[in-house]
Amino acid sequence: MLGSPYTDLDRPPLSVVRLRRALVAPHGPWARLELLAETGSTNADVAEYARSGEPEGLVLVAERQRAGRGRRGRDWQSPARAGIAASVLLRPGEAVAERGWAPVPPSAYGWLPLLAGVALVEAVTRLAELEATLKWPNDLLVGAAKCGGILAEGVPAAGVAAPPAIVLGIGLNVTLRADELPANPTGLPATSLQLVGAAATDRDPLLRALLRSLGDWYGRWRAADGDAVASGLRAAYLAVCATVDRPVRVLLPDGGELTGTATGVDADGQLVVATPEATRHLSAGDILHLR
């Protein structure tokens, strides 16, 4: 049937009923889950929900994104049902009395995209049975190719003193074929789970594992008042980060660049790069791994 989601048997549709049963409270960590057949950008949609006062815990999943965004305004698109495109709404600056969570200071928010990267690695490693790593801050690598990425965006609150909401968008290439892969302007080749021989390419269990891991890590981080060391997040991130301890070239947001050795990730989630002139702590930039 023309236009049916079942015409490509390698790409079956997701079931919102099953996803809600597994992931929405009281059986799961999230407050609400919506599934769209198609949208421009799940991050843009969730940002609108945030501006309208939607509480923390919304998950929005799209079978296809027409205008998904990556870091620095880049496009992130995928054929229908060929990948995972999901965004979640977090409000870390608000207290949650029933869980004993105090507001997290904005200075700790930089860990949220790294937290999502750890969750993505855990899901892919466990279900796809692949050796996945992260290129700082949160590009998912399988071998030397990019298979997924994360975009975190702040949404200012209406009140002057109110903390911003955070939208975390996660994209994962699952069954993209070689001729469907996106181009990467930094030269890093793209791939998909299917192309690298993943043990599982069923998006339903992959999405469940990702969102459960994300909810678990977010809960640990909130319980530790946003302390990445006390929550175990910093150690978990360093264990899967392929950038640390290797020479790198960094393309800076202002158009400049630097070359040095990535020596670690500091307490704020910034990449520490030792150059011949000085040691730099970077909160943003495109990283190129050098041989």
Secondary structure, DSSP 8 states (H G I E B T S, - for coil): -TT-TTSSTTS----HHHHHHHHBTTSSSBSEEEEES-BS-HHHHHHHHHHTT--TTEEEEES-BSSEE-GGG-EE---TTSEEEEEEEE-TTS-BGGGTB----GGGGGGHHHHHHHHHHHHIIIII---EEEETTTEEEETTEEEEEEEEEEE--SSTTS--EEEEEEEEESS--GGG----TTS--B--TTTTT-S---HHHHHHHHHHHHHHHHHHHHHTTT-TTTTTHHHHHHHHBSSTTEEEEEE-TTS-EEEEEEEEE-TTS-EEEE-SS-EEEESS-EEEE--
